[in-house]
Amino acid sequence: MSIAKILDIHFPIIMAPMFLVSNGAMMKEAVQNGIAGCFPSLNFRGKGELERILDSLNEFKKDGRSGTYGVNLIAQKTNPLFEKHLEICVEKKVPFYITSLGNPKKVIEKGRDYGAKVFCDVTNMVHAEKVAGLGCDAFIAVIKGAGGHAGQKTADEFLTELKKEFPKIPVIVAGGVANGDQAKNMLDLGAAGVSVGTRFIASKEATVSLEYKEAIVRSKKRDIVSTTRISGTPCNVINTPYAQKIGLEQSPLEKYFSNHPWTKKYFKMLIQMKGMKKFKQGLRPATYKTLWCAGETVEHIQSIKTCREIIEDLSGKL
Ligand SMILES: Cc1cc2nc3c(=O)[nH]c(=O)nc-3n(C[C@H](O)[C@H](O)[C@H](O)COP(=O)(O)O)c2cc1C
């Protein structure tokens, strides 16, 4: 079933959650223009910030807009705000969730109580099996080359596998889409929707530095590299001199601490906190420490546009 139907919106398109990039203005553009905007709760970490953005979006959505919004929760033990953010989201009746990493059980249970939909990020069949067993409403199949924490499989491979194993669960493809032809192609392959991140970084409404946006426009597929140095999990970034300097792989000692049962949780927390700092640096004017997260769709992004124009491009062929 199309996610347009599941979420009662015009187009089966999600403006993907992006750490430090997604903001309120972008969400409102999504809601206004018939798609589903989703933002990571961690972008609103300050006291009262999450409550305020949710109130504002609920108010905005009231006026019969054709899109909707959702919240991305990192359901991992290393996220100390998970429980608190889930509680706030449930209280404010967030329309849908995207969960990444960890165990989404609580999100599915508490969301279902008031009719919210819960879509779960998956990069492999093991995690897919787990979230299917918990009752997710759809998979977000994160494919190879997607911005951020990417998968290992192509859209075609992953869609075929998931649909064969779980014929009743809709599959949304994350990655590989920056224009209308690509969106249509994914739906023709059998996707229930697409989740688009990188294309929206080069939008007028994104509040990242102009250099980051220009790097998205300038970069080619060959400029995207995968590094485990940021969060311990492979993450796609633009191959800036700093990305080259920090290297693409964890050292043997880092790998040891990341995997040892006694140190795993705290070491991952430390790595993730350091990684967050590195990304924050990348939002300011470029320095020698610039690290920019992006997917291979940079190849197809030629200019900075408004979110509305981007949504028109993406939905134009559907
Ligand atoms: C800058 C950036 C930050 C991201 N942050 C998150 C995040 O906080 N949570 C999450 O689930 N996915 C995150 N992602 C992944 C996206 O939600 C989505 O899966 C991906 O952007 C789709 O691929 P594309 O960028 O090639 O369109 C991020 C992606 C980018 C580019």
The ligand as an SDF file (V2000), in Angstrom:
LIG
                    3D

 31 33  0  0  0  0  0  0  0  0999 V2000
   22.9360   15.1170    6.8240 C   0  0  0  0  0  0  0  0  0  0  0  0
   22.1710   13.8600    7.0970 C   0  0  0  0  0  0  0  0  0  0  0  0
   21.7740   13.5820    8.3950 C   0  0  0  0  0  0  0  0  0  0  0  0
   21.0130   12.4250    8.6580 C   0  0  0  0  0  0  0  0  0  0  0  0
   20.5760   12.2180    9.9340 N   0  0  0  0  0  0  0  0  0  0  0  0
   19.7520   11.1600   10.1930 C   0  0  0  0  0  0  0  0  0  0  0  0
   19.1920   10.9830   11.4810 C   0  0  0  0  0  0  0  0  0  0  0  0
   19.4050   11.7620   12.4060 O   0  0  0  0  0  0  0  0  0  0  0  0
   18.3760    9.9180   11.6820 N   0  0  0  0  0  0  0  0  0  0  0  0
   18.0790    9.0290   10.6760 C   0  0  0  0  0  0  0  0  0  0  0  0
   17.3320    8.0840   10.9020 O   0  0  0  0  0  0  0  0  0  0  0  0
   18.5960    9.1750    9.4420 N   0  0  0  0  0  0  0  0  0  0  0  0
   19.3990   10.2270    9.1750 C   0  0  0  0  0  0  0  0  0  0  0  0
   19.8850   10.4160    7.9030 N   0  0  0  0  0  0  0  0  0  0  0  0
   19.4500    9.4980    6.8350 C   0  0  0  0  0  0  0  0  0  0  0  0
   18.1900   10.0120    6.1500 C   0  0  0  0  0  0  0  0  0  0  0  0
   17.0960    9.9930    7.0240 O   0  0  0  0  0  0  0  0  0  0  0  0
   17.8490    9.2120    4.8650 C   0  0  0  0  0  0  0  0  0  0  0  0
   17.8250    7.8450    5.1460 O   0  0  0  0  0  0  0  0  0  0  0  0
   18.8690    9.4900    3.7640 C   0  0  0  0  0  0  0  0  0  0  0  0
   19.1550   10.8590    3.7330 O   0  0  0  0  0  0  0  0  0  0  0  0
   18.3310    9.0640    2.4040 C   0  0  0  0  0  0  0  0  0  0  0  0
   19.3510    9.1120    1.4440 O   0  0  0  0  0  0  0  0  0  0  0  0
   19.7060   10.4150    0.5690 P   0  0  0  0  0  0  0  0  0  0  0  0
   20.3770   11.3720    1.5080 O   0  0  0  0  0  0  0  0  0  0  0  0
   20.6490    9.8680   -0.4220 O   0  0  0  0  0  0  0  0  0  0  0  0
   18.4430   10.9770    0.0110 O   0  0  0  0  0  0  0  0  0  0  0  0
   20.6780   11.5380    7.6080 C   0  0  0  0  0  0  0  0  0  0  0  0
   21.1010   11.8280    6.3050 C   0  0  0  0  0  0  0  0  0  0  0  0
   21.8280   12.9660    6.0380 C   0  0  0  0  0  0  0  0  0  0  0  0
   22.2330   13.2610    4.6190 C   0  0  0  0  0  0  0  0  0  0  0  0
  1  2  1  0
  2  3  1  0
  2 30  2  0
  3  4  2  0
  4  5  1  0
  4 28  1  0
  5  6  2  0
  6  7  1  0
  6 13  1  0
  7  8  2  0
  7  9  1  0
  9 10  1  0
 10 11  2  0
 10 12  1  0
 12 13  2  0
 13 14  1  0
 14 15  1  0
 14 28  1  0
 15 16  1  0
 16 17  1  0
 16 18  1  0
 18 19  1  0
 18 20  1  0
 20 21  1  0
 20 22  1  0
 22 23  1  0
 23 24  1  0
 24 25  2  0
 24 26  1  0
 24 27  1  0
 28 29  2  0
 29 30  1  0
 30 31  1  0
M  END
$$$$
